Amino acid sequence: MMKEQTLYPLIPSQETMCYMLKYSLHKQVTNVPVSFATTKPLDFDVMKKALNLEIERNDCLRIRFVKKGGKMQQVFLPSYTIDEVQTLHFATKEEQEAFFEADAAKAIRPLKETFRVVFFTDCENRYGVYLNACHLIVDAFAATVFFRDLFAVYDALVAGGELPAPLARFEEHLPKEYEYLKSEQYQKDYDYFDQFHRGMGCPPFYAGVHGPAMLEKQRKRKPDLTVPVAFDPIHDKAESAHLCSDEETTKALLDYCEKNRIALEIMMQTGYKIYAAALNYRSDDTMMMVLCSRRVTSKEKNMGGCLAQVLQMRTKLPTSLTFEETVKRVSAQRSSHFRHMNFPYIDALNMERKIYHFSQAQGPALMMYTWLPIDTLSKEFGADSPEFRFYNPGRYIMPLYTFTFRSLDGKQLECLYMYRTNLISRENIEALHDGCFRVLRAALADPQTTVEKLFDVAL
């Protein structure tokens, strides 16, 4: 059957995920394990029907991968149904956590399977759905699309009404990606990032959240080194920490963002950057990799698949700048980079290595960062006491991956940190989290405070 279907090459976002697989010994690094639960009772027999309708509606769930000529390619099955869904009832949070963490750490090998689903109830009388999907078919935004549409389909089945409007098809989006790679816009994006890197005049500085000890150790052999070797495909064990802001700070942040038209993610990125810089010789030149969803049109926002692309957010922040000036500078760079967000990350990575003469193992980013609009889920589902969870796959290719999002009740900022334990400790993560919010509270109290003064507050 697969031979009769059209084979498509991977798009650049998917190629990035294959790149991660290629350079990791532990293949769960591309798992996307998430769950959504609510105290609204669910009939799991009806939910199974909703799931099979979702597979029909959400064509990324019907992607299968084959290797042809040594390259991974994809095909969309015309139909696919799941006969049985594992349904579990957890008596304790510990039992639930242990099960899903174990599943999250079990590799999804895209040539054999692409996703797993579990229905469950928990000890707080929530009813939930767990999804563990391969990153080649789902990015974090697509996971929210999955839950939003699945529960909307479920509600329609229960009410006996019409199904919600269909999702856009990922398969129909693919030609747009292939055309871009041959377009004049691709060359313009290439030139933009080439000029950006060359305009910096020097390599970036690695401001690891674990401090400069690793850099200093490697500087004994290369005294001028600014970017150490942080890549380690063997010692890639990862733990996670889930920490939150307090309600008072969250409200102050939201008020500031609304008043000054600054995205909340910019505030978080700036807080993290200032803390990391303070920890690393007060460097004015830091970089983090930011995952951009690349979903601009309403059609793209209503579609599954893997579209997310990594953008290198390197910002020089002179210590004389005020906080207000700093967030505007970070925001301007984000806006500028986002205009070129289709440029493939692997091409950007190769460009950076060529310009700065980095080895394959050097990495200047202090973290990978993702902002997710999770709070919209509670509004769309009308769910009671909803809970959205990420689970740690147990391995990761980079030292640190940070997710931030507003809690479903909107009163807190939730921060999920997935960190490689060979470099970073739980204490390092707690210090990063506390330091970021100390910086933000001081800046909110006086937005004219300089970066230099915020360095004093950070540590």
C-alpha positions as CSV (number, residue, x, y, z in Angstrom):
1,M,0.0,0.0,0.0
2,M,2.8,2.4,0.8
3,K,4.3,2.0,-2.7
4,E,1.1,3.3,-4.2
5,Q,1.3,6.5,-2.2
6,T,3.3,9.7,-2.9
7,L,6.7,9.8,-1.2
8,Y,7.7,13.2,0.0
9,P,11.1,14.5,1.1
10,L,11.4,15.8,4.6
11,I,11.0,19.6,5.0
12,P,13.8,21.5,6.8
13,S,12.1,21.4,10.2
14,Q,11.9,17.6,10.0
15,E,15.5,17.5,8.8
16,T,16.5,19.3,12.0
17,M,14.9,16.5,14.0
18,C,16.7,13.9,12.0
19,Y,19.9,15.7,12.7
20,M,19.2,15.3,16.4
21,L,18.6,11.6,15.9
22,K,21.8,11.2,13.9
23,Y,24.0,12.7,16.6
24,S,22.4,11.0,19.6
25,L,23.0,7.5,20.8
26,H,19.7,7.6,22.7
27,K,16.8,7.9,20.2
28,Q,14.2,9.2,22.6
29,V,15.6,12.7,22.2
30,T,13.0,13.5,19.6
31,N,10.0,12.3,21.7
32,V,7.2,14.8,22.4
33,P,5.5,13.4,25.5
34,V,2.6,15.5,26.7
35,S,-0.8,15.1,28.4
36,F,-4.0,17.0,29.0
37,A,-6.4,16.3,31.8
38,T,-9.6,17.8,33.2
39,T,-12.1,17.0,36.0
40,K,-14.8,17.0,33.4
41,P,-15.7,13.2,33.2
42,L,-14.8,11.6,29.9
43,D,-16.4,8.5,28.4
44,F,-13.3,6.7,27.1
45,D,-15.3,4.6,24.6
46,V,-16.5,7.8,23.0
47,M,-12.9,9.2,23.3
48,K,-11.6,6.3,21.3
49,K,-14.1,7.1,18.5
50,A,-12.9,10.8,18.8
51,L,-9.3,9.7,18.5
52,N,-9.9,7.7,15.3
53,L,-11.7,10.7,13.9
54,E,-8.8,12.8,14.9
55,I,-6.4,10.5,13.0
56,E,-8.6,11.0,10.0
57,R,-8.7,14.8,10.4
58,N,-5.1,15.4,11.5
59,D,-3.0,13.9,8.6
60,C,0.3,14.2,10.5
61,L,-0.9,11.2,12.5
62,R,-1.0,9.2,9.3
63,I,2.5,10.0,8.3
64,R,4.8,7.0,7.9
65,F,8.5,7.1,7.1
66,V,10.6,5.0,4.8
67,K,14.2,5.1,3.7
68,K,14.9,5.4,0.0
69,G,18.4,6.0,-1.4
70,G,19.7,6.4,2.1
71,K,17.4,9.3,2.8
72,M,14.3,9.5,5.0
73,Q,11.1,10.1,3.2
74,Q,7.4,10.3,4.3
75,V,4.1,9.0,3.0
76,F,0.6,9.8,4.2
77,L,-1.6,6.7,4.7
78,P,-5.1,7.2,3.3
79,S,-6.6,5.8,6.5
80,Y,-5.6,4.3,9.8
81,T,-7.5,3.3,12.9
82,I,-6.6,2.2,16.4
83,D,-8.6,-0.7,17.7
84,E,-7.5,-0.6,21.4
85,V,-6.2,2.3,23.5
86,Q,-4.5,1.5,26.8
87,T,-6.6,2.9,29.7
88,L,-5.0,3.3,33.1
89,H,-6.3,4.4,36.6
90,F,-3.6,6.0,38.8
91,A,-4.0,5.9,42.5
92,T,-1.2,8.3,43.3
93,K,0.8,11.1,41.5
94,E,3.9,9.0,42.0
95,E,2.5,6.1,40.1
96,Q,1.3,8.3,37.3
97,E,4.6,10.1,37.1
98,A,6.6,6.9,37.1
99,F,4.5,5.4,34.3
100,F,4.6,8.4,31.9
101,E,8.3,9.2,32.6
102,A,9.1,5.6,31.7
103,D,7.1,5.8,28.5
104,A,8.6,9.2,27.6
105,A,12.0,7.7,27.9
106,K,11.1,4.8,25.5
107,A,12.3,5.7,22.0
108,I,9.9,6.2,19.2
109,R,11.7,4.9,16.1
110,P,10.0,6.7,13.2
111,L,10.6,3.8,10.7
112,K,8.5,1.5,13.0
113,E,6.0,3.8,14.8
114,T,5.2,7.5,15.0
115,F,3.1,8.0,18.2
116,R,1.5,6.4,21.3
117,V,-1.7,7.3,23.1
118,V,-2.9,6.4,26.6
119,F,-6.2,7.3,28.3
120,F,-6.1,7.8,32.1
121,T,-7.7,8.9,35.3
122,D,-5.6,10.3,38.1
123,C,-5.8,10.6,41.9
124,E,-7.4,14.0,41.7
125,N,-10.4,12.7,39.7
126,R,-9.1,14.1,36.4
127,Y,-9.7,12.3,33.1
128,G,-6.9,12.7,30.6
129,V,-5.2,11.8,27.4
130,Y,-1.5,11.2,27.0
131,L,0.3,11.6,23.7
132,N,3.9,10.6,23.0
133,A,4.7,11.5,19.4
134,C,7.8,11.6,17.2
135,H,9.1,15.1,16.7
136,L,9.1,14.4,12.9
137,I,5.3,14.5,12.9
138,V,4.5,16.8,15.8
139,D,6.1,19.9,17.3
140,A,5.0,21.5,20.6
141,F,2.5,23.7,18.9
142,A,1.0,20.8,17.0
143,A,0.6,18.9,20.2
144,T,-1.8,21.7,21.4
145,V,-3.6,21.5,18.0
146,F,-4.0,17.7,18.6
147,F,-5.6,18.2,22.1
148,R,-7.7,21.1,21.1
149,D,-9.2,19.3,18.1
150,L,-9.5,15.9,19.8
151,F,-11.6,17.4,22.7
152,A,-13.7,19.4,20.3
153,V,-14.5,16.3,18.3
154,Y,-15.3,14.5,21.6
155,D,-17.7,17.2,22.7
156,A,-19.4,17.1,19.2
157,L,-19.9,13.3,19.5
158,V,-21.3,13.6,23.0
159,A,-23.7,16.4,22.0
160,G,-24.6,14.6,18.8
161,G,-23.9,17.7,16.7
162,E,-21.7,18.6,13.8
163,L,-18.0,18.0,14.0
164,P,-15.8,21.1,14.2
165,A,-14.4,22.7,11.0
166,P,-11.7,20.4,9.5
167,L,-8.0,20.9,10.2
168,A,-5.7,22.1,7.5
169,R,-3.7,19.3,5.9
170,F,0.1,19.1,6.5
171,E,0.5,17.2,3.2
172,E,-0.8,20.3,1.3
173,H,1.7,22.5,3.1
174,L,4.7,20.5,2.0
175,P,5.1,22.0,-1.6
176,K,5.3,25.5,0.0
177,E,8.4,24.3,1.9
178,Y,10.1,22.8,-1.2
179,E,9.4,25.9,-3.3
180,Y,10.9,28.2,-0.6
181,L,14.3,26.3,-0.8
182,K,14.6,27.2,-4.5
183,S,13.3,30.8,-4.1
184,E,14.8,34.2,-4.1
185,Q,13.5,34.6,-0.5
186,Y,15.8,31.7,0.6
187,Q,18.8,33.7,-0.7
188,K,17.6,36.9,1.0
189,D,17.3,35.0,4.3
190,Y,20.8,33.5,3.8
191,D,22.2,36.9,3.2
192,Y,20.4,38.3,6.3
193,F,21.9,35.8,8.7
194,D,25.3,36.0,7.0
195,Q,25.4,39.7,7.5
196,F,24.1,39.3,11.1
197,H,26.9,37.0,12.1
198,R,29.6,38.9,10.3
199,G,28.3,42.1,11.8
200,M,28.9,40.8,15.3
201,G,32.6,41.0,14.7
202,C,33.6,38.1,16.9
203,P,32.3,34.7,18.1
204,P,29.6,34.6,20.7
205,F,30.3,33.8,24.4
206,Y,29.0,30.7,26.0
207,A,27.3,31.8,29.2
208,G,26.3,28.4,30.6
209,V,23.9,28.4,33.5
210,H,26.4,26.2,35.4
211,G,29.0,29.0,35.3
212,P,32.4,29.3,33.6
213,A,34.2,26.3,35.1
214,M,33.9,24.1,32.0
215,L,35.1,27.0,29.8
216,E,38.0,27.7,32.0
217,K,39.1,24.1,32.0
218,Q,39.2,24.1,28.2
219,R,41.0,27.4,28.1
220,K,44.0,25.8,29.7
221,R,44.6,24.3,26.2
222,K,43.1,27.3,24.2
223,P,43.4,30.5,26.2
224,D,41.3,32.6,23.8
225,L,38.4,30.1,23.7
226,T,34.9,31.6,24.1
227,V,32.8,28.6,23.1
228,P,33.7,25.3,24.8
229,V,32.8,21.8,23.6
230,A,29.5,21.0,25.3
231,F,28.2,18.3,23.0
232,D,28.4,14.8,24.5
233,P,26.3,12.1,22.8
234,I,27.2,9.5,25.5
235,H,26.6,11.5,28.8
236,D,23.2,12.9,27.7
237,K,21.1,11.9,30.7
238,A,18.5,14.6,31.4
239,E,16.4,15.4,34.5
240,S,13.6,17.9,34.6
241,A,12.4,20.6,37.1
242,H,9.0,22.2,37.1
243,L,9.1,25.6,38.8
244,C,6.6,28.4,38.9
245,S,6.5,32.2,39.5
246,D,4.4,33.7,42.3
247,E,1.1,35.3,41.4
248,E,2.2,38.8,42.4
249,T,5.2,38.8,40.0
250,T,3.1,37.2,37.2
251,K,0.5,40.0,37.5
252,A,3.2,42.7,37.4
253,L,4.8,41.1,34.4
254,L,1.5,40.9,32.5
255,D,0.7,44.5,33.4
256,Y,4.1,45.7,32.1
257,C,3.8,43.7,28.9
258,E,0.3,45.1,28.2
259,K,1.4,48.6,28.9
260,N,4.6,48.5,26.9
261,R,3.5,46.0,24.2
262,I,6.2,43.6,25.0
263,A,5.7,39.8,24.6
264,L,5.9,37.9,27.8
265,E,8.5,35.6,26.3
266,I,10.8,38.5,25.7
267,M,10.7,39.3,29.4
268,M,11.6,35.8,30.3
269,Q,14.4,35.6,27.7
270,T,15.9,38.9,29.0
271,G,15.7,37.7,32.7
272,Y,17.5,34.4,31.8
273,K,20.1,36.2,29.7
274,I,20.9,38.8,32.4
275,Y,21.3,36.0,35.1
276,A,23.5,33.9,32.8
277,A,25.6,36.9,31.9
278,A,26.0,37.8,35.6
279,L,27.2,34.3,36.3
280,N,29.7,34.4,33.5
281,Y,32.0,37.5,33.9
282,R,29.1,39.8,33.2
283,S,29.4,39.1,29.6
284,D,27.5,41.6,27.3
285,D,27.2,39.0,24.5
286,T,24.9,36.0,25.1
287,M,23.0,33.7,22.8
288,M,20.1,31.3,23.2
289,M,18.3,29.2,20.6
290,V,14.6,30.0,20.4
291,L,12.2,27.6,18.8
292,C,9.8,29.5,16.5
293,S,6.6,27.8,15.7
294,R,6.5,29.3,12.1
295,R,2.7,29.3,12.2
296,V,1.6,32.7,10.9
297,T,-1.6,32.2,9.0
298,S,-4.8,30.9,10.5
299,K,-4.4,27.8,8.3
300,E,-1.0,27.0,9.7
301,K,-2.2,27.5,13.3
302,N,-4.9,25.0,12.6
303,M,-2.6,22.3,11.3
304,G,-0.6,19.4,12.7
305,G,2.9,18.5,11.7
306,C,6.4,19.7,12.5
307,L,7.0,23.3,11.4
308,A,9.0,24.7,14.2
309,Q,12.4,26.1,13.4
310,V,15.3,27.1,15.7
311,L,16.5,30.7,15.5
312,Q,19.8,31.8,17.1
313,M,19.0,34.8,19.3
314,R,22.3,36.5,20.0
315,T,22.1,39.9,21.7
316,K,24.8,42.2,22.8
317,L,23.6,44.1,25.9
318,P,25.9,46.9,27.1
319,T,25.7,47.3,30.8
320,S,24.8,50.9,30.5
321,L,21.4,50.1,28.9
322,T,18.3,50.4,31.1
323,F,16.0,47.4,31.4
324,E,13.4,49.2,29.3
325,E,16.0,49.7,26.5
326,T,17.2,46.1,26.9
327,V,13.8,44.5,26.3
328,K,13.2,46.7,23.4
329,R,16.5,45.6,21.9
330,V,15.7,42.0,22.5
331,S,12.2,42.4,21.1
332,A,13.6,44.2,17.9
333,Q,16.0,41.4,17.3
334,R,13.2,38.8,17.7
335,S,11.0,40.7,15.2
336,S,13.9,41.0,12.8
337,H,14.8,37.3,13.0
338,F,11.2,36.2,12.8
339,R,11.0,37.8,9.3
340,H,13.5,35.2,8.2
341,M,12.2,32.3,10.3
342,N,11.9,29.9,7.4
343,F,15.7,29.7,7.0
344,P,16.7,26.1,7.8
345,Y,18.4,25.7,11.1
346,I,21.0,23.3,9.7
347,D,22.0,25.9,7.1
348,A,22.3,28.5,9.9
349,L,24.3,26.2,12.0
350,N,26.8,25.4,9.2
351,M,27.0,29.1,8.4
352,E,27.9,29.9,12.1
353,R,30.5,27.2,12.2
354,K,32.1,28.5,9.0
355,I,32.2,32.1,10.0
356,Y,33.4,31.5,13.6
357,H,35.5,28.4,12.8
358,F,33.6,26.3,15.3
359,S,34.1,22.5,15.5
360,Q,31.1,20.1,15.2
361,A,31.1,19.8,19.0
362,Q,31.1,23.5,20.0
363,G,27.8,25.1,20.9
364,P,27.4,28.8,22.1
365,A,23.8,28.7,23.2
366,L,23.1,28.9,26.9
367,M,19.8,27.1,26.3
368,M,17.1,26.1,23.9
369,Y,14.0,28.1,24.7
370,T,10.3,27.6,23.8
371,W,7.3,29.7,24.7
372,L,3.9,27.9,24.4
373,P,0.4,29.5,24.4
374,I,-0.9,26.7,26.7
375,D,-3.3,28.9,28.6
376,T,-5.6,29.1,25.6
377,L,-6.4,25.5,26.0
378,S,-8.6,26.1,29.1
379,K,-10.6,28.7,27.3
380,E,-11.2,26.6,24.2
381,F,-12.1,23.4,26.1
382,G,-14.1,25.1,28.9
383,A,-12.5,22.4,31.0
384,D,-12.7,22.3,34.8
385,S,-9.4,22.3,36.7
386,P,-7.4,21.5,33.5
387,E,-3.8,20.3,33.7
388,F,-1.3,20.3,30.8
389,R,1.9,18.3,31.4
390,F,5.2,17.7,29.7
391,Y,7.3,14.6,30.5
392,N,11.0,14.2,30.5
393,P,12.3,11.8,27.9
394,G,15.4,11.2,30.0
395,R,18.0,12.2,27.4
396,Y,18.7,15.4,25.5
397,I,21.3,16.6,23.0
398,M,21.8,20.1,24.5
399,P,22.8,21.1,28.0
400,L,19.4,22.8,28.7
401,Y,15.9,23.1,27.2
402,T,13.5,25.6,28.9
403,F,9.7,25.8,28.2
404,T,7.7,28.6,29.7
405,F,4.0,29.2,29.5
406,R,1.2,30.7,31.5
407,S,-0.7,28.4,33.8
408,L,-4.1,27.4,32.6
409,D,-5.7,29.6,35.2
410,G,-3.5,32.5,34.0
411,K,-2.2,33.3,37.5
412,Q,1.4,31.9,37.3
413,L,4.2,31.4,34.8
414,E,5.2,27.8,34.6
415,C,8.8,26.9,33.8
416,L,9.9,23.5,32.8
417,Y,13.6,22.9,32.7
418,M,15.1,19.8,31.1
419,Y,18.8,19.7,31.8
420,R,21.7,17.4,31.2
421,T,23.0,16.1,34.5
422,N,26.7,15.8,33.4
423,L,26.9,19.6,33.2
424,I,24.0,21.1,35.2
425,S,22.6,20.3,38.6
426,R,19.2,20.9,40.2
427,E,20.8,23.6,42.3
428,N,22.0,25.3,39.1
429,I,18.4,25.3,37.7
430,E,16.9,26.6,40.9
431,A,19.5,29.4,41.0
432,L,18.7,30.2,37.3
433,H,14.9,30.3,38.0
434,D,15.2,32.4,41.2
435,G,17.8,34.7,39.6
436,C,15.7,35.3,36.5
437,F,12.7,36.4,38.6
438,R,14.9,38.5,41.0
439,V,16.0,40.4,37.9
440,L,12.5,40.8,36.6
441,R,11.1,42.0,40.0
442,A,13.9,44.6,40.3
443,A,13.3,45.7,36.7
444,L,9.6,46.0,37.1
445,A,10.0,48.1,40.2
446,D,12.3,50.5,38.2
447,P,12.4,49.9,34.4
448,Q,15.2,52.5,34.2
449,T,17.5,50.3,36.2
450,T,20.6,49.5,34.2
451,V,21.8,46.1,33.2
452,E,24.9,46.7,35.4
453,K,22.7,47.1,38.5
454,L,20.6,44.1,37.5
455,F,23.8,42.0,37.5
456,D,24.1,42.9,41.2
457,V,20.6,41.7,41.8
458,A,20.9,38.5,39.7
459,L,23.3,36.5,41.9
